[in-house]
Amino acid sequence: MAVWLLVGALLYSINVKLMSTHWSVWKQVMVLDEELENSDAEWKGAVNQWVDIHESGVLMARTHNDGTIELWDLMDGSQLWRRGAAQVTSPASFADTRARYVGFQGDVLHVLSSDRLTSYNLEGAVIREVPVKVGARARKAAGVSMLVADAEHDSSVVIDLRTYKMWKIPGVMQMEDGQPRMDISPDEGLVMLGDRGQVRVFSLVSGGIVYEWTGDPLKMVDTSIDTDLKQVINQMDQASIKLEKQIAENTQMRNSMPTEARMTQDGKTLILLFSNHLDENNPSKRKTRIQALDMAENQVIWETEREGKCDEVHFLGTPDTFYLRQMLDGEQVLVSYEVDTGTVMNELPFSIIKERPIGRKPVRGLSQEHFYLDPSGERVVFTGSEPWISKVDENPSLFPLFISKADVPLVRFSSDGDLVATYSASGVVRVFYVYGREALGYFKHPLGWLLYFSWVIWGLVGVLIIWKWAKDEHGLKMPAWLGLFLGLQCLRMSYHFTNIAAVHARSIVEVPWEGSRQDLFGLFLLIVCMLYFVNFWLIRGANWSRLTSITVLSIKCCSLLISGLIILGVFESHWDIWQHEWWGTPVMYDSAAYISYISITWVGAFSCLVLLLSKDSAQWCKRWEEKQRAQTMKELTQTRVVPSVE
């Protein structure tokens, strides 16, 4: 049994070494967090602005607000190079230096600032620099090499990142709600701009507008009044009537202005959302009209309505399906539609208000309503005060990304969807490994199988300890409560880490403090266990009565200390859950595991305390010392030489 425990200790040390090495490899790059040192640091470059992951998933680029660009190696956590540090002396100069866009196009890294587009190779050398005047916003459509940015005089500029050719087109990429909206067809021939609710589609080949949706213009009310009093009264009445009519027309016009516009991948159909449409029967409720327009025929293909507000249209995965999000009564649903017929393909409900016990404030998650699909369309990330990730093609069970509530992250996926980077205005960059439960929940890292199965073996070691005590009357020369407690600790840690491996996404660096605390307690327990066996198992039979008494006392003190630390740690973790509003998302991700985790920890800790301070423990030590003395006397009697009498 001592051999088994030594094997378990070896496995544990290997796991701790591998996982700590694995975490340290990712730590420098996975969490890039810089504190704001002074009040005006927000324009001095202390905050990250853009992050992008190379399609290989190995490199990550990020910029600062002072125009600095950095390239990081995600495998060894090193910074490969840093370019473009600028002297920022005022908020005005800061506005000129901050990047508008950063992204990889193959092995070329493009950085767009207010006055130039700079392209770097992966070694940090400047390939090309093109002067261009742009505004504060720039967007790149997924899957194409075209970049659209605000330009002067209510116009936009389209930049081909491969040939550096530019087109200036009228209109700005802004919808009625002020959010930027643009789209580019996959053949890069058509550009759609949501120009303040007036949707326009431009052809980069002909240079003209191929489709335009402007709605009905408002008619202004003539409020001029003659000096004649009778005419004044009459015109006032007419003006009042016209004003009421104008308000009604204005409301109707606002309801008919699209709040979201996306162009299908074939460039033939336009998907429009009208989320300002009010329910005629209940004006306090909002409805969203969804229209599919054939741009060639300029007619509606299909139209439907959904209750609540809908937005965030995405064309990812299959080209004949699009996704949108519906928000209604504190719930949001990810809905997928068929482009040609408007048939609802799937609905995934996600709760954004989690119920908590009476007396505690409810936690409102996903307050910044955005979601991102990976390139394959298989996974979805919801961002906000509590980010979540889930698979799209199954009944969703949300798993949290461990991001501070102060963050409102944006998301970037690698081309294979295995890496996801989140970054926010607070200056924190985190990269997560994404993996699914379909492969037994193992890590997609090369160490994954070793980590997973070694924790299973570690759990078997705990079972063997308990089984040995049930079978062997004398056991392992330790009190039964200590053997039982060690076994339960082994099982608890095994369940904890195999359960971690079963979640959808996990920050390899940001392991919760509770998990780290369990590692330390488990290692501490193993050290005590090994000391116990070194002193009582391997050197049994020798006359070490004084040493063994000291060892017993030291082990009792260590066990008492460990029990107190465990109780303190559990209380602290529960207090953190209450204080930071983590209720419903404990370290263990389901209620049964959470209950077992609490019960095993508390029962084990209190058992240690009760048994250590009870009379049974003192009697056991006394009986053990008497047994040792008897064993010594027996050995002396057997080895004593009796002289023969002749």
C-alpha positions as CSV (number, residue, x, y, z in Angstrom):
1,M,0.0,0.0,0.0
2,A,2.9,2.3,0.6
3,V,4.0,1.7,-2.9
4,W,0.5,2.6,-4.1
5,L,0.6,5.9,-2.2
6,L,4.1,6.7,-3.4
7,V,2.8,6.1,-7.0
8,G,-0.1,8.4,-6.3
9,A,2.2,11.0,-4.8
10,L,4.4,10.8,-7.9
11,L,1.3,11.1,-10.2
12,Y,0.2,14.1,-8.2
13,S,3.6,15.8,-8.4
14,I,3.7,15.1,-12.2
15,N,0.3,16.6,-12.7
16,V,1.0,19.6,-10.6
17,K,4.3,20.1,-12.5
18,L,2.7,19.7,-15.9
19,M,-0.3,21.8,-15.2
20,S,1.7,24.6,-13.5
21,T,4.1,24.5,-16.5
22,H,1.1,24.6,-18.9
23,W,-0.5,27.5,-17.1
24,S,2.8,29.4,-16.8
25,V,3.4,29.0,-20.6
26,W,0.1,30.7,-21.3
27,K,0.1,33.1,-18.4
28,Q,2.1,35.9,-19.9
29,V,0.1,36.1,-23.1
30,M,-3.3,34.8,-22.0
31,V,-3.9,37.6,-19.5
32,L,-2.5,40.9,-20.6
33,D,-3.6,43.3,-17.9
34,E,-2.2,46.8,-17.4
35,E,-3.4,49.0,-14.6
36,L,-4.3,52.6,-15.3
37,E,-1.7,54.5,-13.3
38,N,-3.3,57.9,-13.6
39,S,-6.6,59.6,-14.5
40,D,-5.5,60.6,-18.0
41,A,-4.1,57.2,-18.9
42,E,-7.1,56.4,-21.0
43,W,-5.6,58.5,-23.8
44,K,-2.0,57.7,-23.1
45,G,-2.1,54.1,-24.4
46,A,-2.6,52.1,-21.2
47,V,-5.7,50.4,-22.7
48,N,-5.7,47.7,-25.3
49,Q,-7.6,48.7,-28.5
50,W,-7.5,45.8,-30.9
51,V,-6.6,42.1,-30.7
52,D,-6.5,39.5,-33.5
53,I,-5.4,35.9,-33.7
54,H,-3.5,34.5,-36.6
55,E,-5.3,31.7,-38.6
56,S,-2.7,29.2,-37.3
57,G,-3.8,29.9,-33.7
58,V,-0.1,30.4,-32.7
59,L,0.3,34.2,-33.0
60,M,-1.7,37.1,-31.5
61,A,-1.4,40.8,-32.3
62,R,-2.6,43.6,-30.1
63,T,-2.3,47.4,-30.1
64,H,-2.4,50.1,-27.5
65,N,-4.2,53.4,-27.8
66,D,-0.9,55.1,-28.5
67,G,-0.5,53.3,-31.8
68,T,1.9,50.6,-30.5
69,I,1.6,47.2,-32.2
70,E,2.8,44.0,-30.6
71,L,3.0,40.4,-31.8
72,W,2.9,37.6,-29.2
73,D,3.7,33.9,-29.5
74,L,0.9,31.9,-27.8
75,M,2.9,28.8,-27.4
76,D,5.7,30.0,-25.2
77,G,4.1,33.3,-24.0
78,S,6.9,35.5,-25.5
79,Q,6.6,38.9,-27.2
80,L,8.1,38.6,-30.6
81,W,8.3,42.3,-31.5
82,R,6.9,45.7,-30.7
83,R,6.5,48.5,-33.2
84,G,5.1,52.0,-33.6
85,A,5.5,53.6,-30.2
86,A,4.4,57.2,-30.5
87,Q,4.8,60.3,-28.5
88,V,1.4,61.1,-27.1
89,T,1.3,64.5,-25.6
90,S,-2.4,65.4,-25.7
91,P,-5.8,63.9,-26.3
92,A,-5.8,65.4,-29.8
93,S,-2.5,63.6,-30.7
94,F,-3.9,60.4,-29.1
95,A,-6.9,60.5,-31.4
96,D,-4.5,60.5,-34.4
97,T,-2.3,57.6,-33.2
98,R,-4.8,55.0,-32.0
99,A,-5.5,52.2,-34.3
100,R,-8.8,51.9,-36.1
101,Y,-8.3,48.3,-37.2
102,V,-5.8,45.5,-36.7
103,G,-6.0,42.1,-38.4
104,F,-4.2,39.3,-40.1
105,Q,-4.6,38.7,-43.8
106,G,-2.7,35.5,-44.3
107,D,0.8,36.1,-43.1
108,V,0.5,39.9,-43.3
109,L,-0.6,42.0,-40.4
110,H,-2.5,45.2,-41.3
111,V,-2.8,48.2,-39.0
112,L,-5.0,51.1,-39.9
113,S,-4.6,54.4,-38.1
114,S,-6.2,57.8,-38.8
115,D,-3.8,58.7,-41.7
116,R,-2.2,55.5,-43.0
117,L,-2.5,51.8,-43.5
118,T,0.7,49.9,-42.5
119,S,1.3,46.3,-43.4
120,Y,3.8,44.2,-41.4
121,N,5.2,40.7,-42.1
122,L,5.4,38.2,-39.2
123,E,9.0,39.3,-38.5
124,G,7.9,42.9,-37.8
125,A,9.2,44.5,-41.0
126,V,7.1,47.0,-42.8
127,I,5.9,45.6,-46.2
128,R,3.9,48.6,-47.4
129,E,2.6,51.9,-46.0
130,V,-0.3,53.6,-47.8
131,P,-1.6,57.1,-46.8
132,V,-5.4,57.2,-46.2
133,K,-7.6,59.6,-44.2
134,V,-10.2,57.7,-42.1
135,G,-12.5,58.5,-39.3
136,A,-13.0,56.8,-35.9
137,R,-14.5,53.6,-37.1
138,A,-13.4,50.8,-39.4
139,R,-14.9,47.3,-39.9
140,K,-13.9,44.2,-41.8
141,A,-16.5,41.7,-43.0
142,A,-15.8,38.1,-42.1
143,G,-14.3,36.0,-44.9
144,V,-13.3,38.8,-47.2
145,S,-10.2,41.0,-47.7
146,M,-12.1,44.3,-47.8
147,L,-12.0,46.9,-45.1
148,V,-14.5,49.7,-44.8
149,A,-13.8,52.9,-42.8
150,D,-15.4,56.2,-42.2
151,A,-14.1,59.0,-44.4
152,E,-14.7,62.8,-44.7
153,H,-17.9,64.5,-45.7
154,D,-20.4,61.7,-44.8
155,S,-18.6,59.1,-47.0
156,S,-16.8,55.8,-46.5
157,V,-13.7,54.4,-48.0
158,V,-13.3,50.7,-49.0
159,I,-9.8,49.3,-49.0
160,D,-8.7,46.1,-50.6
161,L,-6.1,44.7,-48.2
162,R,-4.5,42.5,-51.0
163,T,-4.1,45.1,-53.8
164,Y,-4.4,48.3,-51.6
165,K,-6.9,49.6,-54.1
166,M,-9.4,52.1,-52.6
167,W,-13.0,53.2,-53.4
168,K,-14.8,56.2,-51.9
169,I,-18.5,55.7,-51.7
170,P,-21.2,58.0,-50.3
171,G,-22.8,57.2,-47.0
172,V,-21.7,56.1,-43.6
173,M,-21.9,52.6,-42.0
174,Q,-24.4,53.6,-39.3
175,M,-27.9,52.4,-38.6
176,E,-30.7,54.3,-36.9
177,D,-29.5,53.2,-33.5
178,G,-26.0,54.7,-34.1
179,Q,-24.3,51.3,-34.4
180,P,-22.0,50.7,-37.4
181,R,-23.6,48.3,-40.0
182,M,-21.8,47.2,-43.2
183,D,-21.6,44.0,-45.2
184,I,-19.5,42.8,-48.2
185,S,-20.5,40.0,-50.5
186,P,-18.0,37.0,-50.6
187,D,-17.1,37.8,-54.2
188,E,-16.2,41.3,-53.0
189,G,-18.2,43.0,-55.6
190,L,-21.0,44.5,-53.5
191,V,-20.8,46.7,-50.4
192,M,-23.8,47.4,-48.2
193,L,-24.0,50.4,-45.9
194,G,-26.7,51.1,-43.3
195,D,-26.6,54.8,-43.9
196,R,-28.6,56.1,-40.8
197,G,-31.5,53.7,-41.6
198,Q,-31.3,54.2,-45.4
199,V,-29.7,51.0,-46.7
200,R,-27.6,51.3,-49.8
201,V,-25.8,48.6,-51.8
202,F,-22.9,49.7,-54.0
203,S,-21.2,47.9,-56.8
204,L,-17.4,48.2,-56.7
205,V,-17.3,47.1,-60.3
206,S,-19.5,49.7,-61.8
207,G,-19.1,52.3,-59.0
208,G,-22.8,52.9,-58.7
209,I,-25.7,52.2,-56.4
210,V,-27.4,48.9,-57.3
211,Y,-30.1,49.0,-54.6
212,E,-31.4,51.6,-52.2
213,W,-33.9,51.5,-49.4
214,T,-34.8,54.9,-48.1
215,G,-38.4,54.7,-46.9
216,D,-40.9,57.5,-47.3
217,P,-39.5,61.1,-46.7
218,L,-41.2,63.2,-44.0
219,K,-43.2,66.1,-45.0
220,M,-42.3,69.3,-43.2
221,V,-45.2,71.4,-41.7
222,D,-45.5,75.0,-42.9
223,T,-45.9,77.1,-39.8
224,S,-45.9,80.6,-41.4
225,I,-48.7,82.8,-40.0
226,D,-50.3,86.0,-41.4
227,T,-50.8,89.1,-39.3
228,D,-54.5,89.0,-39.6
229,L,-55.9,87.6,-36.3
230,K,-58.6,85.5,-37.8
231,Q,-56.0,83.9,-40.2
232,V,-53.7,83.4,-37.3
233,I,-56.3,81.5,-35.3
234,N,-57.2,79.4,-38.4
235,Q,-53.6,78.7,-39.2
236,M,-52.9,77.8,-35.6
237,D,-55.7,75.2,-35.7
238,Q,-54.3,73.9,-39.0
239,A,-50.8,73.8,-37.7
240,S,-52.0,71.8,-34.7
241,I,-53.7,69.3,-36.9
242,K,-50.6,69.2,-39.2
243,L,-48.4,68.7,-36.2
244,E,-50.4,65.8,-34.9
245,K,-50.3,64.3,-38.3
246,Q,-46.5,64.9,-38.5
247,I,-46.0,63.2,-35.1
248,A,-48.1,60.2,-36.3
249,E,-46.1,60.1,-39.6
250,N,-42.9,60.5,-37.7
251,T,-43.8,57.6,-35.4
252,Q,-44.8,55.5,-38.4
253,M,-41.6,56.4,-40.2
254,R,-39.5,55.5,-37.2
255,N,-41.3,52.2,-37.0
256,S,-40.6,51.6,-40.6
257,M,-36.8,52.4,-40.4
258,P,-34.6,49.3,-40.3
259,T,-32.5,48.8,-37.3
260,E,-30.4,46.0,-38.8
261,A,-29.5,45.2,-42.3
262,R,-27.4,42.3,-43.7
263,M,-26.8,41.1,-47.2
264,T,-26.7,37.3,-48.0
265,Q,-23.6,35.7,-49.2
266,D,-24.8,35.5,-52.8
267,G,-25.5,39.3,-52.8
268,K,-29.1,38.8,-54.0
269,T,-31.1,39.1,-50.8
270,L,-31.2,41.7,-48.1
271,I,-32.3,40.8,-44.6
272,L,-33.9,43.8,-42.7
273,L,-35.0,44.0,-39.1
274,F,-37.4,46.7,-37.9
275,S,-37.2,46.4,-34.1
276,N,-38.9,49.8,-33.4
277,H,-42.2,48.4,-34.5
278,L,-44.8,48.8,-31.7
279,D,-47.6,46.4,-31.0
280,E,-50.9,48.0,-32.1
281,N,-52.9,46.2,-29.4
282,N,-50.3,46.9,-26.6
283,P,-48.1,50.0,-27.4
284,S,-45.9,49.3,-24.4
285,K,-44.6,46.1,-26.1
286,R,-42.3,46.0,-29.0
287,K,-42.4,43.8,-32.0
288,T,-39.7,43.2,-34.6
289,R,-40.6,42.8,-38.3
290,I,-38.2,40.6,-40.3
291,Q,-38.1,41.1,-44.1
292,A,-36.2,39.3,-46.8
293,L,-36.0,41.5,-49.9
294,D,-35.0,40.4,-53.4
295,M,-32.8,43.3,-54.5
296,A,-33.0,42.4,-58.2
297,E,-36.8,42.4,-58.3
298,N,-37.1,45.0,-55.5
299,Q,-39.8,43.0,-53.8
300,V,-40.4,41.3,-50.4
301,I,-39.7,37.5,-50.6
302,W,-41.1,36.8,-47.1
303,E,-42.0,38.8,-44.0
304,T,-42.6,37.7,-40.4
305,E,-42.9,39.2,-36.9
306,R,-41.4,38.2,-33.6
307,E,-42.2,39.6,-30.2
308,G,-39.6,41.7,-28.4
309,K,-36.4,43.2,-29.9
310,C,-34.3,41.3,-32.5
311,D,-30.8,42.2,-33.7
312,E,-27.4,40.7,-34.3
313,V,-27.9,39.0,-37.7
314,H,-25.1,36.6,-38.6
315,F,-24.4,34.6,-41.7
316,L,-22.0,31.9,-40.5
317,G,-21.8,28.1,-41.0
318,T,-24.2,27.3,-43.8
319,P,-25.0,30.0,-46.5
320,D,-28.7,29.3,-46.6
321,T,-29.2,30.0,-42.8
322,F,-28.9,33.2,-40.8
323,Y,-29.0,33.7,-37.0
324,L,-30.5,36.5,-35.0
325,R,-31.1,37.2,-31.4
326,Q,-34.5,37.9,-29.8
327,M,-34.8,39.6,-26.5
328,L,-38.1,39.4,-24.6
329,D,-39.0,39.7,-20.9
330,G,-35.5,39.2,-19.6
331,E,-34.8,36.2,-21.9
332,Q,-32.9,36.1,-25.1
333,V,-33.2,33.4,-27.8
334,L,-30.8,32.6,-30.6
335,V,-33.0,31.9,-33.6
336,S,-31.9,30.5,-36.9
337,Y,-33.9,31.1,-40.1
338,E,-33.8,29.7,-43.6
339,V,-33.0,32.5,-46.0
340,D,-35.3,31.4,-48.9
341,T,-38.5,30.6,-47.0
342,G,-38.2,32.3,-43.6
343,T,-38.7,28.9,-41.8
344,V,-37.4,28.8,-38.3
345,M,-34.7,26.2,-38.1
346,N,-33.8,26.2,-34.5
347,E,-34.4,28.3,-31.3
348,L,-31.9,28.3,-28.4
349,P,-33.2,30.0,-25.3
350,F,-30.6,31.7,-22.9
351,S,-31.6,33.1,-19.6
352,I,-30.0,36.5,-18.8
353,I,-31.6,36.9,-15.3
354,K,-30.5,34.1,-12.9
355,E,-32.7,33.4,-10.0
356,R,-31.1,33.7,-6.6
357,P,-32.3,33.1,-3.0
358,I,-34.5,35.6,-1.4
359,G,-32.6,38.5,0.1
360,R,-30.0,38.7,-2.6
361,K,-30.0,40.9,-5.7
362,P,-30.5,39.1,-9.0
363,V,-27.6,38.9,-11.3
364,R,-28.2,40.3,-14.7
365,G,-25.8,38.8,-17.2
366,L,-25.2,39.7,-20.9
367,S,-26.1,43.4,-20.3
368,Q,-24.0,44.3,-23.3
369,E,-26.0,42.4,-25.9
370,H,-23.6,40.9,-28.4
371,F,-22.9,37.4,-29.5
372,Y,-20.2,35.9,-31.7
373,L,-20.2,32.7,-33.7
374,D,-17.0,30.9,-34.5
375,P,-16.1,30.4,-38.2
376,S,-17.8,27.0,-38.4
377,G,-21.0,28.3,-36.8
378,E,-20.8,25.5,-34.2
379,R,-20.2,27.6,-31.1
380,V,-21.6,30.9,-29.8
381,V,-20.1,33.3,-27.3
382,F,-22.4,35.7,-25.5
383,T,-20.6,38.7,-24.1
384,G,-21.5,41.2,-21.4
385,S,-21.1,41.4,-17.6
386,E,-21.1,37.6,-17.5
387,P,-19.8,36.1,-20.7
388,W,-20.9,32.6,-21.7
389,I,-20.1,30.1,-24.4
390,S,-22.2,27.2,-25.7
391,K,-22.6,25.0,-28.7
392,V,-25.2,26.0,-31.3
393,D,-26.4,22.6,-32.4
394,E,-27.6,21.2,-29.1
395,N,-29.8,22.1,-26.2
396,P,-27.7,24.9,-24.7
397,S,-26.1,24.6,-21.3
398,L,-24.2,27.7,-20.7
399,F,-20.7,27.6,-19.3
400,P,-19.0,30.7,-18.0
401,L,-15.8,32.3,-19.4
402,F,-13.9,33.5,-16.3
403,I,-13.8,37.2,-17.0
404,S,-14.1,40.0,-14.5
405,K,-17.5,41.6,-14.4
406,A,-15.9,45.0,-15.1
407,D,-15.1,43.8,-18.6
408,V,-17.3,44.0,-21.6
409,P,-15.3,41.9,-24.0
410,L,-15.3,41.7,-27.7
411,V,-14.4,38.4,-29.2
412,R,-12.1,37.1,-31.9
413,F,-11.9,33.4,-33.0
414,S,-9.0,31.7,-34.7
415,S,-9.8,30.3,-38.1
416,D,-10.2,26.7,-36.8
417,G,-12.4,28.0,-33.9
418,D,-10.2,26.4,-31.2
419,L,-8.9,29.7,-29.8
420,V,-11.0,32.6,-28.8
421,A,-9.6,36.0,-27.6
422,T,-11.6,38.4,-25.6
423,Y,-10.6,42.0,-25.0
424,S,-12.2,45.0,-23.4
425,A,-11.8,48.7,-22.7
426,S,-10.4,47.9,-19.3
427,G,-7.2,46.8,-20.9
428,V,-7.5,43.0,-20.3
429,V,-6.8,40.5,-23.0
430,R,-7.6,36.8,-22.4
431,V,-7.3,33.8,-24.7
432,F,-9.3,30.6,-24.1
433,Y,-9.1,27.1,-25.5
434,V,-12.5,26.0,-26.9
435,Y,-13.4,22.4,-26.8
436,G,-16.6,20.4,-26.7
437,R,-18.1,17.6,-24.7
438,E,-18.4,15.3,-27.7
439,A,-14.8,14.1,-27.2
440,L,-15.2,13.0,-23.5
441,G,-14.3,16.5,-22.5
442,Y,-10.5,16.1,-22.8
443,F,-8.2,19.0,-23.4
444,K,-7.2,19.6,-27.0
445,H,-3.7,20.3,-25.7
446,P,-1.1,17.4,-26.2
447,L,-1.1,17.0,-22.4
448,G,-4.8,16.6,-22.3
449,W,-5.1,12.8,-22.2
450,L,-2.3,12.5,-19.7
451,L,-3.9,15.1,-17.4
452,Y,-7.3,13.5,-17.7
453,F,-6.4,9.9,-17.0
454,S,-3.8,10.7,-14.4
455,W,-6.6,12.4,-12.4
456,V,-8.7,9.3,-12.8
457,I,-5.8,7.2,-11.5
458,W,-5.5,9.6,-8.6
459,G,-9.1,9.0,-7.8
460,L,-8.6,5.3,-7.9
461,V,-5.8,5.8,-5.3
462,G,-8.3,7.4,-3.0
463,V,-10.7,4.4,-3.5
464,L,-7.8,2.0,-2.7
465,I,-7.0,3.9,0.5
466,I,-10.6,3.6,1.7
467,W,-10.9,-0.1,0.6
468,K,-7.6,-0.9,2.4
469,W,-9.0,0.4,5.6
470,A,-12.2,-1.5,5.2
471,K,-10.3,-4.7,4.6
472,D,-7.3,-4.5,6.8
473,E,-7.8,-4.5,10.6
474,H,-4.5,-2.8,11.3
475,G,-4.7,-0.6,8.2
476,L,-1.8,1.6,7.3
477,K,-0.6,2.4,10.8
478,M,-2.7,5.5,10.9
479,P,-6.0,6.4,12.4
480,A,-9.1,5.4,10.4
481,W,-10.4,8.9,10.2
482,L,-7.2,10.2,8.6
483,G,-7.2,7.4,6.0
484,L,-10.9,8.1,5.2
485,F,-10.3,11.8,5.0
486,L,-7.3,11.3,2.6
487,G,-9.3,9.0,0.4
488,L,-12.2,11.5,0.2
489,Q,-9.8,14.3,-0.6
490,C,-8.4,12.2,-3.5
491,L,-11.8,11.5,-4.8
492,R,-12.9,15.1,-4.5
493,M,-9.8,16.4,-6.4
494,S,-10.2,13.7,-9.0
495,Y,-13.9,14.7,-9.6
496,H,-13.0,18.3,-9.5
497,F,-10.4,18.2,-12.2
498,T,-12.1,15.7,-14.5
499,N,-15.2,17.9,-14.3
500,I,-13.1,20.9,-15.3
501,A,-12.0,18.9,-18.4
502,A,-15.7,18.4,-19.3
503,V,-16.7,22.1,-19.7
504,H,-16.9,23.8,-23.1
505,A,-14.3,26.5,-22.6
506,R,-11.8,27.3,-19.9
507,S,-9.2,29.9,-19.4
508,I,-6.0,27.8,-18.9
509,V,-4.5,30.6,-16.8
510,E,-7.4,31.9,-14.8
511,V,-8.0,28.9,-12.7
512,P,-10.3,29.9,-9.8
513,W,-8.6,30.5,-6.5
514,E,-10.7,27.6,-5.1
515,G,-9.0,25.2,-7.5
516,S,-5.6,26.4,-6.6
517,R,-6.5,26.1,-3.0
518,Q,-7.5,22.5,-3.5
519,D,-4.1,21.8,-5.2
520,L,-2.2,23.2,-2.2
521,F,-4.4,21.3,0.3
522,G,-4.0,18.1,-1.6
523,L,-0.3,18.5,-1.9
524,F,-0.1,19.3,1.8
525,L,-2.1,16.2,2.7
526,L,0.2,14.1,0.6
527,I,3.3,15.4,2.3
528,V,1.8,14.6,5.7
529,C,0.8,11.2,4.4
530,M,4.3,10.5,3.1
531,L,5.9,11.6,6.3
532,Y,3.6,9.3,8.2
533,F,4.6,6.3,6.1
534,V,8.3,7.2,6.2
535,N,8.2,7.2,10.0
536,F,5.7,4.4,10.7
537,W,5.8,2.0,7.7
538,L,9.3,1.9,6.3
539,I,11.2,2.0,9.6
540,R,8.8,0.0,11.7
541,G,10.4,-2.5,14.1
542,A,13.2,0.0,15.2
543,N,13.3,1.6,18.5
544,W,12.2,5.1,17.6
545,S,9.8,5.7,20.4
546,R,10.8,9.3,21.1
547,L,10.9,10.2,17.4
548,T,7.6,8.6,16.7
549,S,6.0,10.4,19.6
550,I,7.2,13.7,18.2
551,T,6.0,12.6,14.7
552,V,2.6,11.8,16.0
553,L,2.4,15.1,17.7
554,S,3.6,16.9,14.6
555,I,1.1,15.1,12.4
556,K,-1.7,15.9,14.7
557,C,-0.8,19.6,14.6
558,C,-0.5,19.5,10.8
559,S,-3.8,17.8,10.5
560,L,-5.4,20.4,12.8
561,L,-3.9,23.2,10.7
562,I,-5.0,21.6,7.5
563,S,-8.6,21.2,8.8
564,G,-8.7,24.8,9.9
565,L,-7.4,26.0,6.5
566,I,-9.9,23.9,4.7
567,I,-12.8,25.3,6.8
568,L,-11.4,28.9,6.3
569,G,-11.0,28.3,2.6
570,V,-14.4,26.9,2.1
571,F,-16.0,29.8,4.0
572,E,-14.0,32.3,2.0
573,S,-14.9,30.7,-1.3
574,H,-18.6,30.7,-0.4
575,W,-18.3,34.3,0.8
576,D,-16.7,35.2,-2.6
577,I,-19.6,33.5,-4.4
578,W,-22.1,35.6,-2.4
579,Q,-20.2,38.8,-2.6
580,H,-19.3,38.6,-6.3
581,E,-22.7,37.3,-7.3
582,W,-21.4,34.0,-8.5
583,W,-24.5,32.2,-7.2
584,G,-25.6,29.6,-9.6
585,T,-22.1,29.3,-11.2
586,P,-20.0,27.6,-8.5
587,V,-16.6,26.0,-9.1
588,M,-18.3,22.7,-9.8
589,Y,-20.7,23.3,-12.7
590,D,-23.7,21.3,-11.7
591,S,-25.7,21.2,-8.5
592,A,-25.0,17.5,-7.7
593,A,-21.3,18.1,-7.9
594,Y,-21.5,21.3,-5.9
595,I,-23.5,19.5,-3.1
596,S,-20.9,16.7,-3.1
597,Y,-18.1,19.2,-3.0
598,I,-19.6,21.1,-0.1
599,S,-20.5,17.9,1.9
600,I,-17.2,16.2,1.4
601,T,-15.2,19.2,2.3
602,W,-17.2,20.2,5.4
603,V,-17.7,16.6,6.6
604,G,-14.1,15.8,6.1
605,A,-12.9,19.0,7.8
606,F,-15.2,18.7,10.8
607,S,-14.4,15.0,11.1
608,C,-10.7,15.9,11.4
609,L,-11.4,18.5,14.0
610,V,-13.7,16.3,16.1
611,L,-11.6,13.3,16.0
612,L,-8.3,15.2,16.6
613,L,-9.8,16.8,19.7
614,S,-11.7,13.7,20.9
615,K,-10.6,11.1,23.5
616,D,-10.4,8.4,20.9
617,S,-7.5,10.2,19.3
618,A,-5.6,10.4,22.6
619,Q,-6.5,6.8,23.4
620,W,-5.3,5.7,20.0
621,C,-1.9,7.4,20.6
622,K,-1.7,5.8,24.0
623,R,-2.6,2.4,22.7
624,W,-0.1,2.7,19.9
625,E,2.7,3.6,22.2
626,E,1.9,0.7,24.5
627,K,1.8,-1.6,21.5
628,Q,5.2,-0.3,20.4
629,R,6.7,-0.9,23.9
630,A,5.2,-4.4,24.0
631,Q,6.7,-5.1,20.5
632,T,10.1,-3.9,21.7
633,M,10.0,-6.0,24.9
634,K,8.9,-9.1,22.8
635,E,11.9,-8.6,20.5
636,L,14.3,-8.2,23.4
637,T,12.9,-11.4,25.0
638,Q,13.3,-13.3,21.8
639,T,16.8,-12.1,21.2
640,R,18.0,-12.5,24.8
641,V,20.7,-15.3,25.2
642,V,20.0,-17.7,28.1
643,P,23.2,-19.3,29.5
644,S,23.1,-23.1,29.6
645,V,23.6,-24.9,32.9
646,E,25.8,-27.9,32.8
